[in-house]
């Protein structure tokens, strides 16, 4: 998976975890919806300014858009996959929603954790 595909997949996952449409993300970030689609499909490499706008709209850092998360799912145009959330991650003590589990069309599973919980409960290896 190249950098454009990774960033696109992360943007799509973050957008979907918020149950936002591409239209909503585009409006929140001040960019065109078709550009969001191109980025999510790995067909366009956004500029640093556009990444900042998208990250701000999603409430994450620009660095968070570069992190590898979950399963590497191919996102070639011909094999574009869709994911549906199948379970919510809820903190048993506080009841706060921490994230969701997605199942892709190809059967792969992916964990999407809200950024504020990711480092605390799912630290990167070697840290």
C-alpha positions as CSV (number, residue, x, y, z in Angstrom):
1,X,0.0,0.0,0.0
2,X,1.5,3.3,-1.0
3,X,1.2,6.6,1.0
4,X,-1.7,8.0,-1.0
5,X,-3.7,4.8,-0.5
6,X,-2.9,4.7,3.2
7,X,-3.9,8.3,3.7
8,X,-7.1,7.8,1.6
9,X,-8.1,4.7,3.6
10,X,-7.5,6.5,6.9
11,X,-9.6,9.4,5.8
12,X,-12.3,7.1,4.7
13,X,-12.2,5.1,7.9
14,X,-12.3,8.3,10.1
15,X,-15.1,9.7,8.0
16,X,-17.2,6.5,8.2
17,X,-16.5,6.1,11.9
18,X,-18.2,9.5,12.3
19,X,-21.0,8.3,10.0
20,X,-20.3,11.3,7.7
21,X,-20.9,11.3,4.0
22,X,-18.2,12.5,1.6
23,X,-20.4,15.5,1.1
24,X,-20.3,16.4,4.8
25,X,-16.5,15.9,5.0
26,X,-16.1,18.1,1.9
27,X,-18.2,20.8,3.4
28,X,-16.5,20.6,6.8
29,X,-13.0,20.7,5.2
30,X,-13.9,23.4,2.6
31,X,-13.0,21.2,-0.4
32,X,-14.9,19.6,-3.3
33,X,-16.7,16.3,-2.7
34,X,-15.2,14.7,-5.9
35,X,-11.8,15.6,-4.5
36,X,-12.6,13.7,-1.3
37,X,-13.5,10.7,-3.4
38,X,-10.2,10.9,-5.4
39,X,-8.2,11.1,-2.2
40,X,-10.1,8.2,-0.5
41,X,-9.6,6.0,-3.6
42,X,-5.8,6.8,-3.6
43,X,-6.1,8.5,-7.0
44,X,-4.9,11.9,-5.7
45,X,-2.2,13.0,-3.4
46,X,-3.5,16.0,-1.4
47,X,-1.3,19.0,-0.7
48,X,-0.2,19.7,2.9
49,X,-2.8,22.5,3.1
50,X,-5.6,20.1,2.0
51,X,-4.5,17.5,4.5
52,X,-4.6,20.1,7.3
53,X,-8.1,21.1,6.3
54,X,-9.3,17.4,6.3
55,X,-7.5,16.6,9.5
56,X,-9.1,19.7,11.2
57,X,-12.5,18.7,9.9
58,X,-12.1,15.2,11.3
59,X,-10.7,16.4,14.6
60,X,-7.3,14.6,14.2
61,X,-3.7,15.6,13.6
62,X,-2.2,15.4,10.1
63,X,0.1,12.7,11.5
64,X,-2.9,10.6,12.4
65,X,-3.7,10.4,8.7
66,X,-0.4,8.7,8.0
67,X,-0.6,6.0,10.7
68,X,-1.1,2.4,9.6
69,X,-4.3,1.1,11.2
70,X,-5.8,-2.4,11.2
71,X,-5.7,-4.5,8.2
72,X,-4.2,-3.3,4.9
73,X,-7.1,-3.5,2.5
74,X,-6.5,-3.1,-1.2
75,X,-8.2,-0.1,-2.6
76,X,-7.5,-0.2,-6.3
77,X,-10.2,1.4,-8.3
78,X,-11.2,-1.9,-9.8
79,X,-11.4,-3.6,-6.4
80,X,-12.9,-0.8,-4.3
81,X,-14.2,-2.2,-1.1
82,X,-16.9,-1.0,1.2
83,X,-17.1,-1.5,5.0
84,X,-20.0,-1.7,7.4
85,X,-19.6,-1.2,11.2
86,X,-20.7,-4.4,12.9
87,X,-19.8,-3.6,16.5
88,X,-19.2,-0.6,18.8
89,X,-16.4,-0.5,21.3
90,X,-17.8,0.8,24.5
91,X,-15.8,1.4,27.7
92,X,-17.5,-0.9,30.3
93,X,-16.7,1.6,33.1
94,X,-17.8,4.9,31.6
95,X,-20.0,3.8,28.7
96,X,-18.1,6.1,26.3
97,X,-17.9,4.9,22.7
98,X,-14.3,4.2,21.9
99,X,-14.6,3.1,18.3
100,X,-16.1,0.5,16.0
101,X,-15.3,-2.8,14.3
102,X,-15.8,-2.9,10.5
103,X,-16.2,-5.8,8.2
104,X,-15.1,-5.2,4.6
105,X,-16.7,-6.7,1.5
106,X,-13.9,-9.2,1.3
107,X,-14.4,-10.4,4.8
108,X,-11.5,-8.6,6.4
109,X,-12.0,-7.0,9.8
110,X,-10.7,-3.6,10.8
111,X,-10.7,-1.9,14.2
112,X,-11.4,1.9,14.1
113,X,-10.6,3.5,17.4
114,X,-11.3,7.2,18.2
115,X,-7.9,9.1,18.2
116,X,-8.2,10.0,21.9
117,X,-8.2,6.3,22.9
118,X,-5.9,4.9,20.3
119,X,-2.5,5.7,21.9
120,X,-3.7,4.9,25.4
121,X,-5.2,1.5,24.7
122,X,-3.6,0.5,21.4
123,X,0.0,1.8,21.6
124,X,2.2,1.3,18.6
125,X,4.8,-1.4,18.8
126,X,8.2,-0.3,19.9
127,X,6.9,2.7,21.9
